[in-house]
Amino acid sequence: TWSDFISDGLVEVTAQNAYNNTTPITDYKMGKILYTNISIAGGGGFPATAGTLITNTLKKENGYYYQQFRAYNSRDVYERYVKVDGTWSPWELLAKRRTIVTDPLDIPEIPAQSHTDLTIDCSSIANLDYKRNIIVNPNQPLNSGFTYIAWVHNLTSVRLRIINYSNAAKKPNTVPWIVSQI
């Protein structure tokens, strides 16, 4: 069984909007991890209008301090750090994952040593970003003799190339595909 949780005093929850986007690192408690809920009223300058600000001041030296901002009602996570000169770096989006699962794709027979290209509609993933990675996978393994690659085609679609590397014409199995942008 688990024992009771005992705080080591390193983590603190501060008052809502206790800090703002321009608060210098010298105004934060040192040697702590601070959680601050930022409301819409206090969200000016942050990467999103509201969210949770996590400030890490455990290592008491510029270059080690950092903040994460977890946007409210979203999976978006931003991070910045205190530069050696004591100023904040710009916010950078760390994690944003958007995923769709297609209906099963009925791919026609592909000649030996050839390929076919398909376009997958990703309009439900608002504006695919050419600067971010995509992951495209079948929801179950393809039958033997096939491989695939995928790339962002435009702001609303991904191109999927199914390659038949066998010595015979074959039809890939019909499976749903998972498209994620991270």
NUMAR-573261 format. One record per residue (C-alpha): y, z, x; residue in one letter; residue number from 1. Coordinates in Angstrom, 3 decimals, m for minus. Layout:
// NUMAR-573261
<atom <Y; Z; X>; A; NUM>;
...
// end
This chain:
// NUMAR-573261
<atom <0.000; 0.000; 0.000>; T; 1>;
<atom <3.582; m0.506; 1.008>; W; 2>;
<atom <5.722; 2.417; 2.041>; S; 3>;
<atom <9.213; 2.902; 0.647>; D; 4>;
<atom <11.878; 0.563; 1.971>; F; 5>;
<atom <14.129; 2.244; 4.518>; I; 6>;
<atom <17.439; 0.663; 5.407>; S; 7>;
<atom <18.192; 0.383; 9.088>; D; 8>;
<atom <21.902; 0.145; 8.276>; G; 9>;
<atom <22.255; m3.362; 9.695>; L; 10>;
<atom <22.551; m5.116; 6.314>; V; 11>;
<atom <25.452; m4.410; 3.964>; E; 12>;
<atom <26.590; m5.875; 0.658>; V; 13>;
<atom <30.379; m6.035; 0.499>; T; 14>;
<atom <32.685; m6.211; m2.508>; A; 15>;
<atom <32.984; m9.595; m4.231>; Q; 16>;
<atom <35.562; m11.794; m2.466>; N; 17>;
<atom <36.023; m9.140; 0.241>; A; 18>;
<atom <36.461; m11.957; 2.752>; Y; 19>;
<atom <37.888; m15.443; 2.452>; N; 20>;
<atom <37.350; m18.729; 4.273>; N; 21>;
<atom <40.067; m17.998; 6.857>; T; 22>;
<atom <39.235; m14.354; 7.606>; T; 23>;
<atom <39.040; m14.041; 11.402>; P; 24>;
<atom <35.838; m12.663; 12.903>; I; 25>;
<atom <37.762; m9.636; 14.189>; T; 26>;
<atom <38.228; m8.470; 10.551>; D; 27>;
<atom <34.456; m8.201; 9.936>; Y; 28>;
<atom <32.324; m5.117; 10.627>; K; 29>;
<atom <30.533; m5.649; 13.932>; M; 30>;
<atom <26.784; m5.210; 14.490>; G; 31>;
<atom <25.960; m6.050; 10.855>; K; 32>;
<atom <24.692; m8.738; 8.520>; I; 33>;
<atom <27.136; m8.808; 5.626>; L; 34>;
<atom <26.469; m10.321; 2.190>; Y; 35>;
<atom <29.565; m11.213; 0.173>; T; 36>;
<atom <29.478; m12.884; m3.229>; N; 37>;
<atom <32.286; m15.399; m3.492>; I; 38>;
<atom <33.472; m16.185; m7.034>; S; 39>;
<atom <35.363; m19.256; m8.194>; I; 40>;
<atom <38.554; m17.196; m7.892>; A; 41>;
<atom <37.802; m16.447; m4.231>; G; 42>;
<atom <36.135; m19.729; m3.319>; G; 43>;
<atom <39.157; m21.594; m1.963>; G; 44>;
<atom <38.379; m23.317; 1.326>; G; 45>;
<atom <34.638; m22.675; 1.225>; F; 46>;
<atom <32.298; m25.691; 1.076>; P; 47>;
<atom <31.595; m24.995; m2.613>; A; 48>;
<atom <33.593; m23.233; m5.328>; T; 49>;
<atom <31.323; m20.183; m5.434>; A; 50>;
<atom <28.309; m18.775; m3.634>; G; 51>;
<atom <27.023; m16.139; m1.236>; T; 52>;
<atom <28.608; m15.717; 2.188>; L; 53>;
<atom <26.280; m14.253; 4.823>; I; 54>;
<atom <28.023; m13.155; 8.015>; T; 55>;
<atom <25.983; m12.253; 11.110>; N; 56>;
<atom <27.805; m10.114; 13.672>; T; 57>;
<atom <24.738; m8.522; 15.292>; L; 58>;
<atom <25.391; m9.980; 18.751>; K; 59>;
<atom <28.918; m8.829; 19.524>; K; 60>;
<atom <30.193; m11.894; 21.368>; E; 61>;
<atom <31.986; m15.105; 20.399>; N; 62>;
<atom <29.557; m18.006; 20.276>; G; 63>;
<atom <26.882; m15.812; 18.652>; Y; 64>;
<atom <28.635; m14.832; 15.412>; Y; 65>;
<atom <27.862; m17.159; 12.523>; Y; 66>;
<atom <28.119; m17.505; 8.768>; Q; 67>;
<atom <26.003; m19.181; 6.138>; Q; 68>;
<atom <27.376; m20.128; 2.755>; F; 69>;
<atom <24.759; m20.582; 0.042>; R; 70>;
<atom <26.384; m22.501; m2.799>; A; 71>;
<atom <26.030; m21.024; m6.283>; Y; 72>;
<atom <23.516; m22.756; m8.584>; N; 73>;
<atom <22.469; m25.128; m5.803>; S; 74>;
<atom <20.144; m25.459; m2.822>; R; 75>;
<atom <23.055; m26.417; m0.575>; D; 76>;
<atom <23.377; m24.231; 2.527>; V; 77>;
<atom <26.288; m24.542; 4.959>; Y; 78>;
<atom <26.778; m22.899; 8.333>; E; 79>;
<atom <29.549; m22.348; 10.851>; R; 80>;
<atom <29.925; m20.236; 13.978>; Y; 81>;
<atom <32.679; m18.595; 15.981>; V; 82>;
<atom <33.522; m20.736; 18.980>; K; 83>;
<atom <34.060; m19.168; 22.394>; V; 84>;
<atom <37.831; m19.274; 21.779>; D; 85>;
<atom <37.392; m17.055; 18.673>; G; 86>;
<atom <38.064; m19.720; 16.020>; T; 87>;
<atom <35.616; m20.836; 13.344>; W; 88>;
<atom <33.811; m24.152; 13.729>; S; 89>;
<atom <33.861; m26.505; 10.720>; P; 90>;
<atom <31.311; m25.902; 7.957>; W; 91>;
<atom <28.224; m28.079; 8.274>; E; 92>;
<atom <25.692; m28.792; 5.530>; L; 93>;
<atom <22.311; m27.532; 6.755>; L; 94>;
<atom <19.908; m27.934; 3.909>; A; 95>;
<atom <20.055; m30.059; 0.851>; K; 96>;
<atom <16.844; m31.305; m0.641>; R; 97>;
<atom <16.744; m33.578; m3.624>; R; 98>;
<atom <13.375; m34.801; m4.879>; T; 99>;
<atom <11.946; m37.187; m7.445>; I; 100>;
<atom <8.361; m38.030; m8.330>; V; 101>;
<atom <7.787; m41.593; m9.501>; T; 102>;
<atom <5.434; m42.750; m12.198>; D; 103>;
<atom <2.218; m44.063; m10.634>; P; 104>;
<atom <3.055; m47.319; m8.831>; L; 105>;
<atom <0.653; m50.150; m9.618>; D; 106>;
<atom <0.842; m52.132; m6.376>; I; 107>;
<atom <m0.697; m55.616; m6.396>; P; 108>;
<atom <m3.392; m56.715; m3.970>; E; 109>;
<atom <m2.036; m57.170; m0.447>; I; 110>;
<atom <m3.456; m59.881; 1.826>; P; 111>;
<atom <m5.175; m58.819; 5.062>; A; 112>;
<atom <m2.834; m57.918; 7.913>; Q; 113>;
<atom <0.185; m58.156; 5.599>; S; 114>;
<atom <2.536; m55.992; 3.567>; H; 115>;
<atom <4.466; m55.784; 0.328>; T; 116>;
<atom <7.860; m54.190; m0.309>; D; 117>;
<atom <8.766; m52.220; m3.421>; L; 118>;
<atom <12.062; m50.737; m4.532>; T; 119>;
<atom <11.964; m47.190; m5.895>; I; 120>;
<atom <14.794; m46.259; m8.245>; D; 121>;
<atom <16.320; m42.992; m7.042>; C; 122>;
<atom <19.399; m42.983; m9.275>; S; 123>;
<atom <18.523; m39.424; m10.358>; S; 124>;
<atom <19.231; m38.406; m6.742>; I; 125>;
<atom <22.975; m38.911; m6.913>; A; 126>;
<atom <24.168; m41.107; m4.055>; N; 127>;
<atom <21.552; m41.336; m1.353>; L; 128>;
<atom <23.147; m40.652; 1.994>; D; 129>;
<atom <22.371; m42.953; 4.931>; Y; 130>;
<atom <23.131; m40.067; 7.325>; K; 131>;
<atom <20.398; m37.794; 5.946>; R; 132>;
<atom <16.647; m38.113; 6.298>; N; 133>;
<atom <14.311; m39.137; 3.531>; I; 134>;
<atom <10.663; m38.255; 3.185>; I; 135>;
<atom <8.450; m40.535; 1.107>; V; 136>;
<atom <4.805; m39.666; 0.509>; N; 137>;
<atom <2.114; m40.636; m1.964>; P; 138>;
<atom <1.174; m37.774; m4.265>; N; 139>;
<atom <m2.432; m38.233; m3.094>; Q; 140>;
<atom <m3.961; m40.092; m0.139>; P; 141>;
<atom <m3.936; m43.878; m0.141>; L; 142>;
<atom <m7.309; m45.568; 0.193>; N; 143>;
<atom <m8.356; m46.569; 3.711>; S; 144>;
<atom <m6.764; m49.543; 5.433>; G; 145>;
<atom <m3.187; m48.818; 4.298>; F; 146>;
<atom <m0.141; m47.210; 5.800>; T; 147>;
<atom <3.496; m47.192; 4.711>; Y; 148>;
<atom <7.104; m46.780; 5.791>; I; 149>;
<atom <10.250; m46.228; 3.735>; A; 150>;
<atom <14.005; m46.344; 4.178>; W; 151>;
<atom <17.218; m45.907; 2.196>; V; 152>;
<atom <17.935; m49.297; 0.636>; H; 153>;
<atom <21.259; m48.502; m1.039>; N; 154>;
<atom <22.954; m45.546; m2.743>; L; 155>;
<atom <20.445; m45.509; m5.609>; T; 156>;
<atom <17.147; m46.811; m4.219>; S; 157>;
<atom <14.573; m46.530; m1.457>; V; 158>;
<atom <12.488; m49.425; m0.116>; R; 159>;
<atom <8.782; m48.717; 0.329>; L; 160>;
<atom <6.675; m51.011; 2.482>; R; 161>;
<atom <2.904; m50.750; 1.982>; I; 162>;
<atom <1.012; m52.256; 4.909>; I; 163>;
<atom <m2.585; m53.480; 4.722>; N; 164>;
<atom <m3.820; m53.289; 8.315>; Y; 165>;
<atom <m7.429; m54.145; 7.411>; S; 166>;
<atom <m9.159; m57.519; 7.797>; N; 167>;
<atom <m9.538; m58.053; 4.040>; A; 168>;
<atom <m7.221; m58.395; 1.060>; A; 169>;
<atom <m7.063; m55.030; m0.742>; K; 170>;
<atom <m5.308; m53.293; m3.589>; K; 171>;
<atom <m3.918; m49.809; m2.859>; P; 172>;
<atom <m4.819; m47.073; m5.309>; N; 173>;
<atom <m2.281; m46.405; m8.056>; T; 174>;
<atom <m0.527; m43.099; m7.314>; V; 175>;
<atom <2.816; m41.403; m7.964>; P; 176>;
<atom <5.168; m41.217; m4.961>; W; 177>;
<atom <7.379; m38.309; m3.943>; I; 178>;
<atom <10.836; m39.142; m2.555>; V; 179>;
<atom <12.887; m36.336; m1.010>; S; 180>;
<atom <16.215; m36.480; 0.736>; Q; 181>;
<atom <16.806; m33.616; 3.127>; I; 182>;
// end
